[in-house]
Amino acid sequence: MTLKKLIQDFDYEVVLGDINKEITTLTNDSRTVIKDGVFVAISGAVSDGHKFVLDVSDMGVGAIIVEYFNESWLPLLKEKNIALIKVSNSRYALSLMSRSFYDYPDEKLHVIGITGTKGKTTTTYMIKSILENTGKKVGLIGTIETVIGDKSYPNANTTPESIKIQEDFRKMVDEGIEIVVMEVSSQGLKLDRVAGIPFEIGIFTNIGEDHIGPNEHKDFNEYLECKAKLFKMCKYGIGNIDDKHYNDIFKDATCIKETYGFNENADVRASEIEYFNDFSTMGVRYHVSGLLDFNVQVDIPGKFTVYNSLTAISVCRHFNVPTDAIINALKKAKVRGRIEMMNVSDDFTLMIDYAHNAMSLESLLLTLKEYNPGRIVTVFGCGGNRSKTRRFEMGEVSGKLSDFTIITSDNPRFEDPELIIKDIIVGMEKTNGKYISITDRGEAIKYAVHNAKPKDVIIIAGKGHETYQEIKGVKHHMDDRELVRDALNEIR
């Protein structure tokens, strides 16, 4: 296409060159520039793409998009017939250019976006499962992976960069996919990765004190404001009315608002909640009322499971999914690494979960206590080259809420795993909790399985869906599921 067509959706200033020239590719990575491509210079937290303008000019680039420029660049760019376009926000421009470059695939899809501190991943899979149960073709973009047809690809970010999103949307359209459900992180909203996407449905799950810091959000208000942006971008906004910040999130919303929750004013509400536990399965049953009326069972424990499934039900109502299809799909719902139950014994329960900070671990352990287990046995470690505070806090949480803790290694990265464990023990020893440390994760899991008692609930926390352990910059294959199976085989 022409450069003029590529940049047609936003305001710009032509500093240099001809915008009617043909262009080949679009990128914000200077390492992937090719002849007659377009390079977008982004001012990032780690590096500034403007520093690479002269480098890409030597690589045959056809056009460069910038937020600012140096007058000294102009003679060289003019000599090489490179167009220079100035914009006010190159991230925003990249998102809109990405839509144009891939011929607006998002307009050919029903796009469902989910934002919130917790519950995004589980909810996306529940929605996908229900919709597919009715024969619809559904794509997914989230923390764990992007799923397009029968192929899946791991993701580095919960919400990928805008050009990757639109590339995946194009693949989905070409595969005949009708609906895409995607996690929309606060960073994705803050950094305009989803700018321009015509979301049909936006979902708010909840918001808590997380992702606050120099590399994410300066304070809670900014975090909240970023989440709220989604509800100025969607046709329907479905929100958790029970969350104390619901009104803050939706106060400036331009969408048609719907609610879910336990509150009697919720459009889709849950009541008559029952927790069940037969030590091979733990879960919840409840009644759905309001705009719908039926009973549902989900074989995943906890109050948050009610919220996640209510969200999925609220969304699927918009696609006229029959009640039976919703009931059947939720009964089979399972998300890799999110309270993932492994059927290992009739005597005790074992689950794998991604809980990797104090807030998520505390939420999980408090949930499991409501099921009156014999013991809660928690196996976990903490990542290296991350805040030591997390280690102290997780040790303290597990010490207070677990009956027994097995402290082990997670992703030590460039740190000594033994020293990480010592930090965890600092928090543990603020409590009366019983614990043992076994550095080798496989051996730690074997110890938990070999010493399980009837009615125990064993939680293997921290890595969830991950299938590697990162040591000194190298990722080695490691899957908690395989380690559990190895332990069981040893017993047999």
C-alpha positions as CSV (number, residue, x, y, z in Angstrom):
1,M,0.0,0.0,0.0
2,T,1.0,3.6,-0.1
3,L,2.4,5.5,2.9
4,K,-0.5,7.9,2.5
5,K,-3.0,5.1,3.0
6,L,-1.1,3.7,5.9
7,I,-1.2,7.0,7.9
8,Q,-4.7,8.1,6.9
9,D,-6.4,7.5,10.3
10,F,-4.5,10.1,12.4
11,D,-3.1,13.6,12.2
12,Y,0.5,14.0,11.1
13,E,3.1,16.4,9.7
14,V,5.1,15.6,6.6
15,V,8.6,16.8,7.5
16,L,10.3,15.3,4.4
17,G,9.5,13.1,1.4
18,D,6.7,11.8,-0.7
19,I,3.8,10.1,1.1
20,N,2.5,8.5,-2.1
21,K,5.4,6.1,-2.2
22,E,4.7,2.3,-1.9
23,I,5.8,0.7,1.3
24,T,6.4,-3.0,2.1
25,T,6.4,-3.6,5.9
26,L,5.7,-1.9,9.2
27,T,7.8,-2.3,12.3
28,N,8.8,-0.6,15.6
29,D,11.9,-2.9,15.9
30,S,15.0,-1.5,14.2
31,R,16.4,-5.0,13.8
32,T,13.6,-6.1,11.5
33,V,13.6,-3.1,9.1
34,I,13.7,-4.1,5.4
35,K,13.9,-2.2,2.1
36,D,11.0,0.3,1.6
37,G,9.5,-0.6,5.0
38,V,8.2,1.8,7.6
39,F,10.0,2.2,10.9
40,V,8.1,3.7,13.9
41,A,10.3,5.2,16.5
42,I,8.8,4.7,20.0
43,S,10.0,6.3,23.2
44,G,10.0,3.2,25.5
45,A,10.7,2.7,29.1
46,V,13.9,0.8,28.3
47,S,15.1,2.4,25.1
48,D,14.1,5.2,22.7
49,G,13.6,4.2,19.1
50,H,14.6,7.7,17.9
51,K,18.2,6.7,18.7
52,F,18.1,4.2,15.8
53,V,16.8,6.6,13.1
54,L,20.2,6.9,11.4
55,D,20.8,3.1,11.7
56,V,17.6,2.3,9.9
57,S,18.3,4.9,7.3
58,D,21.3,2.8,6.2
59,M,19.0,-0.3,5.8
60,G,16.9,1.0,2.9
61,V,13.9,2.0,5.0
62,G,11.2,3.9,3.0
63,A,9.7,6.0,5.8
64,I,10.3,6.8,9.4
65,I,7.6,7.9,11.9
66,V,8.8,10.0,14.8
67,E,7.6,12.1,17.7
68,Y,10.6,14.4,17.4
69,F,13.6,14.8,15.1
70,N,17.0,16.3,14.9
71,E,17.6,18.9,12.1
72,S,20.9,17.2,11.4
73,W,19.1,14.1,10.2
74,L,17.4,15.8,7.3
75,P,20.2,16.0,4.7
76,L,20.9,12.3,5.0
77,L,17.2,11.3,4.9
78,K,16.6,13.6,1.9
79,E,19.6,12.2,0.1
80,K,18.3,8.6,0.6
81,N,14.7,9.5,-0.4
82,I,13.3,8.6,3.1
83,A,10.0,10.1,4.1
84,L,10.0,11.6,7.7
85,I,6.6,11.9,9.3
86,K,6.1,13.6,12.7
87,V,3.2,12.6,15.0
88,S,2.2,13.5,18.6
89,N,2.1,9.9,19.8
90,S,4.0,7.2,17.9
91,R,2.5,4.4,19.9
92,Y,-1.0,5.5,19.1
93,A,0.0,6.0,15.5
94,L,1.5,2.5,15.4
95,S,-1.7,1.0,16.6
96,L,-3.8,2.8,13.9
97,M,-1.2,2.0,11.2
98,S,-1.3,-1.6,12.2
99,R,-5.1,-1.7,11.6
100,S,-4.6,-0.2,8.2
101,F,-1.6,-2.3,7.2
102,Y,-3.6,-5.5,7.8
103,D,-6.8,-4.1,6.2
104,Y,-8.8,-3.6,9.4
105,P,-9.3,-7.2,10.5
106,D,-10.8,-6.2,13.8
107,E,-13.8,-4.9,11.9
108,K,-14.5,-8.4,10.7
109,L,-14.5,-9.9,14.2
110,H,-16.6,-9.7,17.3
111,V,-13.9,-8.5,19.7
112,I,-14.4,-9.2,23.4
113,G,-11.9,-7.5,25.8
114,I,-11.5,-8.3,29.4
115,T,-9.7,-6.1,31.9
116,G,-9.2,-6.4,35.7
117,T,-6.6,-7.2,38.3
118,K,-7.6,-10.9,38.7
119,G,-9.7,-13.3,36.7
120,K,-8.9,-12.3,33.1
121,T,-7.2,-15.5,32.1
122,T,-9.7,-17.9,33.5
123,T,-12.6,-15.9,32.2
124,T,-11.2,-15.8,28.6
125,Y,-11.0,-19.6,28.5
126,M,-14.4,-20.0,30.0
127,I,-15.9,-17.7,27.3
128,K,-14.0,-19.5,24.5
129,S,-15.2,-22.9,25.8
130,I,-18.8,-21.9,26.0
131,L,-18.9,-20.3,22.6
132,E,-17.1,-23.2,20.9
133,N,-19.6,-25.6,22.5
134,T,-22.2,-24.0,20.2
135,G,-20.0,-24.5,17.1
136,K,-18.6,-20.9,16.9
137,K,-15.0,-20.4,15.8
138,V,-13.2,-18.4,18.6
139,G,-9.7,-17.0,18.8
140,L,-7.9,-16.1,22.0
141,I,-5.2,-13.6,23.0
142,G,-4.0,-13.7,26.6
143,T,-1.3,-14.1,29.2
144,I,-0.6,-17.8,28.4
145,E,-0.9,-17.9,24.7
146,T,-2.6,-16.7,21.5
147,V,-4.8,-19.4,20.0
148,I,-5.7,-19.3,16.3
149,G,-7.6,-22.4,15.1
150,D,-5.7,-25.5,16.1
151,K,-2.4,-23.6,16.6
152,S,-1.2,-21.8,19.7
153,Y,1.7,-19.4,20.3
154,P,3.2,-18.3,23.7
155,N,2.9,-14.7,24.6
156,A,5.5,-12.4,26.2
157,N,2.9,-9.9,27.3
158,T,-0.7,-10.3,28.4
159,T,-1.6,-7.8,25.7
160,P,0.9,-7.9,22.8
161,E,2.1,-4.9,20.9
162,S,-0.5,-3.4,18.5
163,I,1.2,-4.7,15.3
164,K,1.2,-8.2,16.7
165,I,-2.4,-8.0,17.7
166,Q,-3.5,-6.9,14.2
167,E,-1.3,-9.5,12.5
168,D,-3.0,-12.2,14.7
169,F,-6.5,-10.7,14.0
170,R,-5.7,-11.0,10.2
171,K,-4.7,-14.7,10.7
172,M,-7.9,-15.3,12.6
173,V,-10.1,-13.7,9.9
174,D,-8.3,-15.8,7.2
175,E,-9.0,-18.9,9.3
176,G,-12.7,-18.1,9.4
177,I,-12.8,-17.2,13.1
178,E,-15.8,-15.1,14.0
179,I,-15.1,-14.1,17.6
180,V,-11.9,-13.2,19.5
181,V,-11.7,-13.0,23.3
182,M,-8.6,-11.2,24.6
183,E,-7.1,-10.0,27.9
184,V,-6.6,-6.3,27.9
185,S,-4.0,-5.3,30.5
186,S,-3.7,-1.8,32.0
187,Q,-0.3,-1.6,30.3
188,G,-2.0,-2.5,27.0
189,L,-4.4,0.4,27.5
190,K,-1.8,2.8,28.8
191,L,0.6,2.2,25.9
192,D,-2.2,2.3,23.2
193,R,-1.6,-1.3,22.1
194,V,-5.4,-1.6,21.6
195,A,-6.1,1.9,20.3
196,G,-8.7,1.9,17.5
197,I,-10.0,-1.6,18.1
198,P,-13.8,-1.5,17.9
199,F,-14.5,-3.7,21.0
200,E,-18.0,-5.2,20.8
201,I,-17.9,-6.1,24.5
202,G,-15.6,-4.8,27.3
203,I,-15.5,-6.6,30.7
204,F,-14.4,-5.3,34.1
205,T,-13.7,-8.1,36.6
206,N,-12.2,-6.3,39.6
207,I,-9.3,-4.0,40.6
208,G,-6.8,-4.2,43.5
209,E,-3.5,-2.7,44.5
210,D,-1.3,-4.3,42.0
211,H,1.0,-3.3,39.1
212,I,1.9,-0.1,41.0
213,G,5.6,0.9,40.5
214,P,8.1,2.8,38.4
215,N,7.8,0.4,35.5
216,E,4.0,0.1,35.4
217,H,1.7,2.7,37.0
218,K,2.8,5.6,39.2
219,D,-0.2,5.2,41.6
220,F,-3.5,3.5,42.0
221,N,-5.4,6.4,40.3
222,E,-3.4,6.0,37.1
223,Y,-4.0,2.2,37.2
224,L,-7.7,2.7,37.6
225,E,-7.9,5.4,34.8
226,C,-6.1,3.0,32.4
227,K,-8.6,0.2,33.1
228,A,-11.5,2.6,32.6
229,K,-10.3,3.5,29.1
230,L,-11.7,0.2,27.8
231,F,-15.3,1.4,28.5
232,K,-14.9,4.4,26.2
233,M,-13.9,2.0,23.4
234,C,-16.6,-0.7,23.5
235,K,-20.3,-1.0,22.5
236,Y,-21.3,-3.0,25.6
237,G,-19.6,-2.7,29.0
238,I,-20.1,-5.6,31.4
239,G,-18.9,-4.9,35.0
240,N,-18.7,-6.6,38.4
241,I,-21.1,-4.5,40.4
242,D,-19.8,-5.9,43.7
243,D,-16.3,-4.4,43.2
244,K,-16.0,-1.2,45.3
245,H,-14.5,0.6,42.4
246,Y,-17.2,-0.3,39.9
247,N,-18.6,3.3,39.9
248,D,-15.1,4.8,39.4
249,I,-14.5,2.5,36.4
250,F,-17.8,3.3,34.7
251,K,-18.3,6.9,35.7
252,D,-17.2,8.3,32.3
253,A,-18.1,5.2,30.2
254,T,-19.7,5.8,26.8
255,C,-20.9,2.2,26.4
256,I,-24.2,0.4,27.2
257,K,-23.7,-0.8,30.8
258,E,-24.6,-4.2,32.2
259,T,-23.7,-5.8,35.5
260,Y,-23.1,-9.1,37.2
261,G,-22.4,-10.1,40.8
262,F,-24.1,-11.2,44.0
263,N,-25.8,-7.8,44.4
264,E,-29.6,-8.0,44.0
265,N,-29.4,-5.1,41.5
266,A,-27.1,-7.0,39.2
267,D,-28.4,-7.8,35.7
268,V,-27.0,-11.4,36.0
269,R,-26.6,-12.5,39.6
270,A,-25.6,-15.5,41.6
271,S,-27.4,-16.9,44.7
272,E,-27.7,-20.2,46.6
273,I,-24.0,-20.8,46.4
274,E,-22.8,-24.2,47.5
275,Y,-19.2,-25.3,47.8
276,F,-18.5,-29.1,47.3
277,N,-15.5,-31.2,47.9
278,D,-15.1,-35.0,47.4
279,F,-11.3,-34.8,47.3
280,S,-11.1,-35.7,43.6
281,T,-13.1,-32.7,42.7
282,M,-13.7,-29.3,44.3
283,G,-16.0,-26.7,43.0
284,V,-19.1,-24.5,43.3
285,R,-22.8,-24.8,42.4
286,Y,-25.1,-21.8,42.3
287,H,-28.3,-20.4,40.8
288,V,-28.2,-17.8,38.0
289,S,-31.1,-15.2,38.0
290,G,-31.9,-11.8,36.6
291,L,-31.8,-11.8,32.8
292,L,-31.3,-15.6,32.9
293,D,-32.6,-18.4,35.1
294,F,-30.8,-21.7,35.6
295,N,-28.5,-23.7,37.9
296,V,-24.8,-24.2,37.2
297,Q,-21.9,-26.2,38.5
298,V,-18.2,-25.4,37.9
299,D,-15.5,-27.9,39.0
300,I,-13.1,-25.2,40.1
301,P,-13.2,-24.0,43.7
302,G,-13.9,-20.6,45.2
303,K,-16.0,-17.5,45.2
304,F,-13.9,-16.0,42.4
305,T,-15.0,-19.0,40.3
306,V,-18.5,-17.8,40.7
307,Y,-17.5,-14.3,39.4
308,N,-15.5,-15.7,36.5
309,S,-18.3,-18.0,35.3
310,L,-20.9,-15.2,35.8
311,T,-18.8,-13.0,33.5
312,A,-18.7,-15.7,30.9
313,I,-22.4,-16.3,31.2
314,S,-23.1,-12.5,30.8
315,V,-21.0,-12.4,27.6
316,C,-22.4,-15.5,26.0
317,R,-26.0,-14.2,26.5
318,H,-25.1,-11.6,23.8
319,F,-24.4,-14.5,21.4
320,N,-27.7,-16.3,22.1
321,V,-26.0,-19.3,23.5
322,P,-28.5,-21.9,24.7
323,T,-28.7,-22.5,28.4
324,D,-27.7,-26.2,28.1
325,A,-24.6,-25.3,26.2
326,I,-23.5,-22.9,28.9
327,I,-24.2,-25.5,31.7
328,N,-22.3,-28.2,29.8
329,A,-19.3,-26.0,28.9
330,L,-18.9,-24.7,32.5
331,K,-19.0,-28.2,33.9
332,K,-15.9,-29.0,31.8
333,A,-14.1,-25.7,32.2
334,K,-10.4,-26.0,32.9
335,V,-7.6,-23.5,32.5
336,R,-4.0,-24.6,32.4
337,G,-2.1,-23.4,35.5
338,R,-5.1,-21.6,37.1
339,I,-6.3,-23.8,39.9
340,E,-5.7,-26.7,37.6
341,M,-6.9,-29.9,39.4
342,M,-4.9,-33.0,38.7
343,N,-6.8,-36.2,39.3
344,V,-4.1,-38.1,41.2
345,S,-5.9,-39.8,44.1
346,D,-9.3,-40.4,45.6
347,D,-7.8,-39.6,49.0
348,F,-6.3,-36.2,48.5
349,T,-6.5,-33.2,46.1
350,L,-3.6,-31.8,44.1
351,M,-3.7,-28.6,42.1
352,I,-1.3,-26.4,40.1
353,D,-1.7,-22.6,40.2
354,Y,0.1,-19.5,39.0
355,A,-0.1,-17.7,42.4
356,H,3.3,-16.0,42.4
357,N,2.7,-13.0,44.7
358,A,1.3,-12.7,48.3
359,M,-2.1,-11.3,47.2
360,S,-2.8,-14.2,44.8
361,L,-1.5,-16.9,47.2
362,E,-3.5,-15.5,50.1
363,S,-6.6,-15.4,48.0
364,L,-6.1,-19.0,46.9
365,L,-5.3,-20.3,50.4
366,L,-8.3,-18.5,52.0
367,T,-10.5,-20.0,49.3
368,L,-9.3,-23.5,50.0
369,K,-9.8,-23.1,53.8
370,E,-13.5,-22.7,53.1
371,Y,-13.6,-26.3,51.9
372,N,-12.4,-27.7,55.3
373,P,-9.5,-29.8,54.0
374,G,-7.5,-32.1,56.3
375,R,-4.4,-30.1,55.7
376,I,-3.3,-27.5,53.2
377,V,0.2,-28.3,51.9
378,T,1.8,-25.5,49.8
379,V,4.8,-26.0,47.6
380,F,6.3,-22.8,46.2
381,G,9.4,-20.7,45.6
382,C,10.0,-17.1,44.4
383,G,11.6,-15.7,41.2
384,G,15.1,-14.4,41.2
385,N,16.0,-10.8,40.3
386,R,12.7,-9.6,41.6
387,S,11.7,-7.8,44.8
388,K,12.8,-9.4,48.0
389,T,9.6,-8.0,49.6
390,R,7.6,-10.5,47.6
391,R,9.6,-13.4,49.2
392,F,9.1,-12.2,52.7
393,E,5.3,-11.6,52.1
394,M,4.8,-15.0,50.4
395,G,6.6,-16.8,53.2
396,E,4.5,-15.1,55.8
397,V,1.2,-15.8,54.0
398,S,2.0,-19.5,53.5
399,G,3.2,-19.7,57.1
400,K,-0.1,-18.3,58.4
401,L,-2.5,-20.1,56.1
402,S,-0.9,-23.4,55.2
403,D,-0.6,-26.4,57.6
404,F,2.7,-27.3,56.0
405,T,4.9,-25.5,53.5
406,I,7.6,-27.0,51.2
407,I,9.8,-24.1,50.1
408,T,11.6,-24.8,46.8
409,S,13.0,-23.1,43.7
410,D,11.0,-21.2,41.1
411,N,12.9,-19.3,38.4
412,P,16.1,-18.3,40.2
413,R,17.3,-16.4,37.1
414,F,20.7,-15.0,38.0
415,E,20.4,-15.5,41.8
416,D,21.4,-18.3,44.0
417,P,18.2,-20.3,44.7
418,E,19.4,-21.1,48.2
419,L,19.6,-17.4,49.0
420,I,16.1,-16.9,47.6
421,I,14.8,-19.6,49.9
422,K,16.5,-17.9,52.9
423,D,14.6,-14.8,52.1
424,I,11.3,-16.7,52.0
425,I,12.1,-18.3,55.4
426,V,12.5,-14.8,56.9
427,G,8.8,-14.3,56.2
428,M,7.9,-17.8,57.2
429,E,9.5,-17.4,60.7
430,K,7.3,-14.5,61.5
431,T,4.6,-17.2,61.9
432,N,4.2,-20.5,63.6
433,G,3.9,-22.4,60.3
434,K,5.6,-25.7,59.8
435,Y,7.9,-26.0,56.8
436,I,10.8,-27.7,55.1
437,S,13.0,-26.4,52.3
438,I,14.0,-28.7,49.3
439,T,15.7,-26.7,46.6
440,D,15.2,-29.1,43.8
441,R,11.6,-28.5,42.6
442,G,11.1,-32.0,41.4
443,E,12.2,-33.4,44.7
444,A,10.0,-30.9,46.6
445,I,7.0,-32.1,44.6
446,K,7.9,-35.8,45.2
447,Y,8.1,-35.1,48.9
448,A,4.6,-33.5,48.9
449,V,3.1,-36.4,46.9
450,H,4.9,-39.2,48.8
451,N,3.9,-37.7,52.2
452,A,0.3,-36.8,51.3
453,K,-2.4,-37.7,53.9
454,P,-6.1,-38.4,53.4
455,K,-8.1,-35.2,52.8
456,D,-4.9,-33.2,52.1
457,V,-5.1,-30.4,49.6
458,I,-1.7,-29.9,47.9
459,I,-1.0,-26.7,46.1
460,I,1.9,-26.4,43.7
461,A,2.1,-22.7,43.3
462,G,4.1,-20.1,41.3
463,K,4.7,-21.5,37.9
464,G,1.2,-22.4,36.7
465,H,1.2,-22.7,32.9
466,E,5.0,-22.3,32.5
467,T,6.9,-25.2,31.2
468,Y,10.4,-24.0,32.0
469,Q,12.8,-23.0,34.8
470,E,15.0,-20.0,34.1
471,I,18.6,-20.4,35.4
472,K,21.4,-17.9,34.6
473,G,19.6,-16.7,31.5
474,V,18.8,-20.1,30.1
475,K,15.3,-21.6,30.1
476,H,15.4,-25.4,30.9
477,H,12.3,-27.5,30.3
478,M,10.3,-28.0,33.5
479,D,6.6,-28.7,33.8
480,D,5.0,-29.1,37.2
481,R,2.5,-31.6,35.7
482,E,5.3,-33.9,34.5
483,L,7.0,-33.6,38.0
484,V,3.7,-34.7,39.6
485,R,3.5,-37.7,37.2
486,D,7.1,-38.6,37.9
487,A,6.3,-38.6,41.6
488,L,3.2,-40.8,41.1
489,N,5.1,-43.2,38.9
490,E,7.8,-43.6,41.6
491,I,5.1,-44.5,44.2
492,R,3.5,-47.0,41.8
